[in-house]
Amino acid sequence: MNIGILGLGTVGGGVVNVLSKNRASIFARTGEEINIVQAAVKSLDEEIICPTADFDLTENALAVVNNAEVEVVLELIGGTTFAKDLVETAIKNGKHVITANKALIATHGNQLLALAKSHKVHLLFEAAVAGGIPILKALEQGLSANKIEWIAGIINGTGNFILSEMRDKGRDFADVLAEAQDLGYAEADPTFDVEGTDAAHKLAILASMAFGSELAFSSVSTEGISKISGEDVAFATEMGYFIKHLGVTKKIGEAVEMRVCPTLIPKTQLLANVDGVMNAVMIKGNAVGPTLYYGAGAGSEATASAVIADLVDIIKGTLSPDTFGWQALEPISKQNPDEVQSVFYLALLVADKPGVLAEITKTLAKYNISIEQVLQKPAGNNANISIITNRVKMGILQAAIGQIEAQNFNQESVKIIFVEMLN
């Protein structure tokens, strides 16, 4: 099998290294040699993390996708403009494409999958979600007998590292973010990671795979972790929960709920105890029940493992010749945000005077919202109050919160955080 690689950075270089060191075991599984014909790099003078003596190097990425010898193109450069043009050209040239580019698939996947199907080639992207965890194959193959009920995942290592450090060491967000940048976990501009865009790309792919719907990145409700305070983390922990930056998708009737946001998880749950830069995805099927998949969500050889797994599927011919991989089936129907039901955590800063807590509980009771837990601590002349509610619709909760915020004892906007029990 002759392949061409676009990009020899962290993932592309990792692919070359893994193919080199595991050549014998990959041949034993496939019965074919994988031959790298050509690879494109930004500059021939750049430092490359893998050996390149056995294949042609070029600065012309179009030369790779137009190379008649290349049967499969690995797109590992990232981005959604030039990468899209290259993938389209490769498909039109009759070449299978494997990519680790979650932004490309989340934003242009519907169009690219349709193009691949019309040209009878495969477009595969296991490495686009959760790095080395074979989560898409689990959904497509291992859980194919199930109707998927929900997915909840820690699918961005940077955000997970920050929240883990805040909880375990009592550090604040800005301090841990600076360390994450020094360690290379976060980019100089960390917006995609800490504000949830990276995880939203991945969640859109997971939801499409799980529910047979079109890719709908724009329908993912996204909230970052930059507003999570040390008090939030400490109070949640004292109340029996850990805060995680969670991607959640559920099928509710004919509608699909998709959200990436800070979420409280009971600390007894396995998913709550996934720390540092690791990823984990929990899937509930109606036959098998909840299952958990854990591993490295990024990294050179971990992500390369997922890329090569797609390549092996093509070589072995295990993919359907009729559908050319999974295909989105139906337009997505987004769940009305006001109708989303959950348990919620509320964080309030109020004047420290008698009767305030009673007034808050009275207002919540007016909207049939009961309180499961409450924690109150002094904060100078004010008081921090943390509340865990019962299960309630978001629209009803927001109406109650609006009334609380209008009271003169309230000192700032009430913070609302989802709570997931994962059962």
VOGU-3710 file (C-alpha; in Angstrom, 3 decimals, decimal comma):
1> mnigilglgt> 0,000/0,000/0,000  1,567/3,246/-1,154  0,865/6,280/1,001  1,629/9,983/0,897  1,832/12,150/3,997  0,919/15,824/4,258  2,910/17,182/7,190  5,728/15,610/9,215  5,109/17,461/12,464  4,045/15,888/15,747
11> vgggvvnvls> 1,516/13,469/14,231  3,022/12,949/10,775  6,464/12,305/12,225  4,864/9,969/14,738  3,244/7,979/11,926  6,605/7,436/10,248  8,209/6,390/13,545  5,429/3,952/14,485  5,374/2,417/10,994  9,121/1,931/11,237
21> knrasifart> 9,289/0,325/14,668  6,120/-1,782/14,301  6,548/-2,776/10,670  6,671/-6,508/11,372  3,557/-6,611/13,566  1,581/-4,419/11,141  2,574/-6,721/8,253  1,491/-9,742/10,305  -1,968/-8,191/10,731  -2,418/-6,983/7,152
31> geeinivqaa> -0,248/-9,131/4,897  0,905/-5,981/3,103  3,862/-3,663/3,359  3,074/0,010/3,887  5,315/2,064/1,636  5,687/5,819/2,155  6,137/7,253/-1,335  6,263/10,972/-0,637  5,756/13,481/2,180  5,160/17,233/2,106
41> vksldeeiic> 6,665/19,609/4,651  6,414/23,370/5,069  10,168/23,776/4,620  12,902/21,322/3,703  15,084/23,135/6,251  12,778/22,508/9,221  13,699/20,032/11,946  11,914/16,705/11,409  11,325/14,167/14,196  11,466/11,057/11,993
51> ptadfdlten> 13,837/9,463/9,439  13,154/10,566/5,840  15,809/8,756/3,800  13,388/6,172/2,364  10,912/8,525/0,686  10,735/11,717/-1,323  10,375/15,027/0,518  8,731/18,044/-1,057  7,483/21,493/-0,101  4,673/21,100/-2,633
61> alavvnnaev> 1,696/19,461/-0,922  -0,240/19,313/-4,204  2,500/17,095/-5,613  1,589/14,456/-3,026  -2,168/14,449/-3,697  -1,502/14,394/-7,448  1,142/11,647/-7,259  -0,123/8,720/-9,333  1,737/6,210/-7,140  0,006/7,326/-3,934
71> evvleliggt> -3,096/5,301/-3,035  -3,848/6,806/0,404  -3,205/10,371/1,527  -2,668/11,157/5,216  -3,677/14,788/5,869  -1,818/15,832/9,020  -1,225/19,568/8,553  -4,375/20,920/10,220  -6,490/23,952/9,397  -9,691/24,239/7,392
81> tfakdlveta> -8,677/26,074/4,201  -5,613/24,665/2,449  -6,174/21,291/4,102  -9,724/21,220/2,721  -8,460/21,951/-0,801  -5,889/19,162/-0,523  -8,415/16,629/0,767  -10,883/17,507/-1,986  -8,189/17,139/-4,640  -7,045/13,792/-3,267
91> ikngkhvita> -10,615/12,467/-3,234  -11,269/13,650/-6,784  -8,060/11,867/-7,784  -9,555/8,625/-6,455  -7,367/8,390/-3,359  -8,509/7,355/0,098  -7,901/10,041/2,748  -7,106/9,667/6,451  -6,999/12,781/8,620  -6,515/13,767/12,251
101> nkaliathgn> -8,081/17,167/11,569  -11,110/17,544/13,858  -11,792/21,149/12,826  -11,906/20,164/9,155  -14,277/17,244/9,756  -16,514/19,133/12,201  -16,969/22,117/9,873  -16,770/20,553/6,384  -17,290/16,852/7,049  -20,779/16,587/5,526
111> qllalakshk> -19,528/17,941/2,202  -16,298/15,913/2,240  -18,022/12,640/3,156  -20,500/13,109/0,321  -17,635/13,823/-2,069  -15,768/10,708/-0,931  -18,855/8,569/-1,396  -19,424/9,897/-4,920  -15,826/9,023/-5,848  -16,001/5,612/-4,098
121> vhllfeaava> -13,125/6,291/-1,708  -12,889/6,329/2,069  -12,511/9,416/4,267  -11,496/8,234/7,750  -10,673/10,258/10,882  -10,325/8,074/13,967  -7,444/10,283/15,147  -9,616/13,414/15,077  -11,287/12,522/18,398  -9,484/11,624/21,648
131> ggipilkale> -6,085/10,917/20,078  -5,050/7,318/20,678  -8,411/6,147/22,072  -10,189/4,185/19,294  -13,510/5,773/20,189  -15,012/6,073/16,705  -14,299/2,417/16,003  -15,926/1,533/19,317  -19,063/3,410/18,257  -19,119/2,094/14,688
141> qglsankiew> -18,123/-1,500/15,372  -18,009/-2,561/19,016  -21,296/-0,874/19,955  -23,087/-1,389/16,644  -25,783/-3,549/18,280  -26,757/-0,686/20,596  -28,959/2,342/20,408  -26,703/5,013/21,913  -28,420/6,956/24,682  -25,700/9,417/25,654
151> iagiingtgn> -21,992/10,212/25,505  -19,992/12,172/28,079  -16,316/12,810/27,520  -13,226/14,575/28,779  -11,890/15,268/25,307  -9,438/18,125/25,829  -6,344/17,403/27,873  -5,393/21,038/28,447  -8,630/21,900/30,231  -8,476/18,677/32,236
161> filsemrdkg> -4,919/19,432/33,362  -5,925/22,925/34,503  -8,952/21,773/36,512  -6,993/18,879/38,049  -4,269/21,251/39,260  -6,806/23,755/40,594  -8,484/20,993/42,608  -5,418/19,141/43,886  -3,141/22,105/44,622  -5,549/24,980/45,265
171> rdfadvlaea> -4,101/27,035/42,398  -6,006/29,608/40,382  -6,859/29,364/36,704  -4,354/31,928/35,369  -1,453/30,359/37,263  -2,121/26,841/35,974  -2,750/28,072/32,428  0,698/29,711/32,394  2,281/26,410/33,463  0,295/24,506/30,829
181> qdlgyaeadp> 1,727/26,847/28,197  5,273/26,370/29,550  4,819/22,579/29,420  3,500/22,686/25,855  0,008/21,497/26,824  -1,545/24,829/25,805  -0,821/27,065/22,830  0,350/30,671/23,148  -3,277/31,497/22,294  -5,139/28,899/24,395
191> tfdvegtdaa> -8,649/29,981/23,379  -9,577/26,818/21,440  -8,657/24,654/24,448  -9,884/26,606/27,475  -13,014/28,056/25,855  -14,160/24,693/24,511  -13,861/25,019/20,720  -11,493/22,058/20,387  -13,800/19,839/22,446  -16,851/21,085/20,524
201> hklailasma> -15,280/19,976/17,231  -14,797/16,499/18,686  -18,257/16,360/20,247  -19,910/17,206/16,923  -18,151/14,189/15,399  -19,123/11,903/18,279  -22,774/12,980/18,126  -22,937/12,426/14,384  -21,440/8,964/14,735  -23,628/8,026/17,707
211> fgselafssv> -26,984/9,202/16,369  -26,604/8,909/12,595  -27,111/12,631/12,098  -25,271/15,212/10,067  -22,216/16,929/11,512  -23,453/20,096/13,213  -20,592/21,890/14,955  -22,538/25,171/14,974  -25,238/23,520/17,108  -22,871/22,669/19,973
221> stegiskisg> -23,491/24,881/23,016  -19,993/25,813/24,176  -18,728/27,303/27,443  -15,129/27,453/28,608  -13,470/27,063/32,000  -11,886/30,516/32,357  -14,648/31,661/34,743  -14,270/28,692/37,095  -12,866/29,971/40,392  -10,896/28,250/43,102
231> edvafatemg> -13,968/28,605/45,325  -16,096/26,733/42,777  -13,613/23,868/42,697  -13,251/23,738/46,485  -16,984/23,979/47,199  -17,843/21,337/44,596  -15,256/18,988/46,109  -16,626/19,523/49,610  -20,112/18,714/48,303  -18,922/15,426/46,806
241> yfikhlgvtk> -18,179/16,423/43,205  -15,220/17,159/40,900  -15,486/19,776/38,163  -14,560/18,586/34,673  -14,739/20,299/31,273  -17,151/17,825/29,776  -18,558/17,237/26,319  -22,063/15,783/26,544  -24,476/14,646/23,833  -27,845/12,964/24,326
251> kigeavemrv> -30,687/11,846/22,080  -33,956/13,120/23,547  -36,878/12,038/21,404  -36,007/13,250/17,922  -33,754/16,046/19,183  -30,034/15,963/19,975  -28,507/17,846/22,887  -24,844/18,811/22,454  -22,888/20,861/24,967  -19,324/21,446/26,089
261> cptlipktql> -19,184/23,117/29,496  -17,823/22,887/33,037  -19,716/20,069/34,738  -19,847/18,601/38,231  -19,472/14,799/38,368  -19,824/12,759/41,586  -16,293/12,038/42,759  -17,150/8,323/43,036  -17,532/8,095/39,237  -14,594/6,712/37,249
271> lanvdgvmna> -14,834/9,593/34,772  -14,447/12,129/37,600  -11,071/10,607/38,459  -9,500/11,060/35,021  -6,819/13,653/35,736  -3,999/15,552/34,089  -3,851/15,605/30,295  -5,574/12,256/29,850  -8,851/11,824/27,935  -11,795/9,542/28,624
281> vmikgnavgp> -15,148/8,977/26,949  -18,157/7,306/28,560  -20,867/5,877/26,297  -24,196/4,431/27,347  -25,817/1,946/24,972  -29,276/0,558/25,594  -27,982/-3,032/25,504  -24,516/-2,859/27,051  -25,100/-0,015/29,527  -22,323/2,478/30,400
291> tlyygagags> -18,820/1,776/29,035  -15,664/3,835/29,582  -12,713/4,387/27,219  -9,531/5,930/28,638  -6,154/6,902/27,218  -3,872/9,538/25,766  -5,890/12,182/23,955  -2,910/13,670/22,154  0,774/13,100/21,561  2,883/12,016/18,631
301> eatasaviad> 2,726/8,230/18,682  -0,638/7,940/20,459  -2,358/9,901/17,689  -0,268/8,121/15,057  -1,689/4,845/16,415  -5,202/5,978/15,464  -4,090/7,164/12,018  -2,452/3,821/11,253  -5,509/1,926/12,558  -7,555/3,629/9,827
311> lvdiikgtls> -4,890/2,690/7,294  -5,052/-0,939/8,403  -8,842/-0,933/7,931  -8,374/0,188/4,331  -5,695/-2,418/3,670  -7,711/-5,266/5,183  -10,846/-4,252/3,300  -12,979/-4,341/6,457  -14,891/-1,200/5,475  -18,175/-1,455/3,610
321> pdtfgwqale> -17,687/-1,067/-0,159  -21,190/0,406/-0,441  -21,164/3,165/2,152  -17,429/3,932/2,233  -17,330/4,249/5,978  -20,056/5,710/8,114  -22,235/8,370/6,570  -24,411/11,018/8,181  -28,044/10,027/7,737  -30,399/12,805/8,761
331> piskqnpdev> -30,476/16,540/9,411  -29,959/17,211/13,091  -32,735/18,578/15,287  -31,173/20,627/18,088  -32,692/20,343/21,541  -34,352/23,586/22,716  -31,938/24,970/25,388  -34,846/25,938/27,659  -36,075/22,326/27,582  -32,721/20,816/28,605
341> qsvfylallv> -33,157/19,076/31,956  -30,404/18,521/34,485  -29,343/18,805/38,081  -27,525/22,127/38,527  -24,922/23,721/40,777  -25,560/27,370/41,649  -22,882/29,693/43,026  -24,130/32,927/44,601  -22,404/35,877/46,298  -24,878/37,597/48,612
351> adkpgvlaei> -24,940/40,086/51,456  -24,227/38,343/54,764  -27,409/39,149/56,651  -30,300/37,196/58,184  -33,038/35,855/55,942  -31,098/35,779/52,663  -30,891/32,000/52,375  -34,567/31,708/53,310  -35,467/34,184/50,546  -33,429/32,218/48,011
361> tktlakynis> -35,046/28,904/48,914  -38,482/30,556/48,869  -37,874/31,819/45,312  -36,650/28,435/44,133  -39,652/26,731/45,737  -41,954/29,108/43,854  -40,642/27,494/40,651  -40,855/23,957/42,104  -37,076/23,713/42,382  -35,966/21,806/45,452
371> ieqvlqkpag> -32,517/21,891/46,999  -30,456/18,720/47,360  -27,454/20,364/49,068  -26,463/23,818/50,273  -23,140/25,160/51,528  -22,616/28,664/52,918  -19,298/30,297/53,826  -18,360/33,867/54,786  -16,617/36,101/52,247  -15,810/39,377/54,009
381> nnanisiitn> -19,062/41,291/54,420  -20,733/38,860/52,035  -21,352/35,133/51,899  -20,732/32,489/49,245  -23,695/30,150/48,873  -23,421/26,973/46,794  -26,561/25,010/45,965  -27,177/21,676/44,244  -30,718/21,599/42,852  -32,953/18,725/41,902
391> rvkmgilqaa> -33,531/17,936/38,232  -35,130/20,921/36,475  -35,495/22,450/33,020  -32,990/25,160/32,197  -35,696/27,657/31,199  -37,450/27,312/34,558  -34,163/27,601/36,463  -33,172/30,749/34,596  -36,525/32,359/35,395  -35,959/31,674/39,098
401> igqieaqnfn> -32,375/32,933/38,928  -33,550/36,134/37,252  -35,798/36,829/40,237  -32,981/36,110/42,709  -30,546/38,380/40,863  -33,063/41,217/41,041  -32,957/41,200/44,877  -30,853/43,824/46,635  -28,971/41,191/48,645  -27,461/39,696/45,460
411> qesvkiifve> -23,901/40,912/44,757  -23,120/39,422/41,332  -24,506/37,214/38,576  -25,403/33,718/39,724  -23,126/31,069/38,239  -24,952/28,027/36,819  -23,018/24,778/36,247  -24,423/21,471/35,002  -24,272/18,391/37,225  -24,114/14,965/35,529
421> mln> -24,772/11,781/37,504  -23,772/9,509/34,563  -26,189/6,660/35,140
//
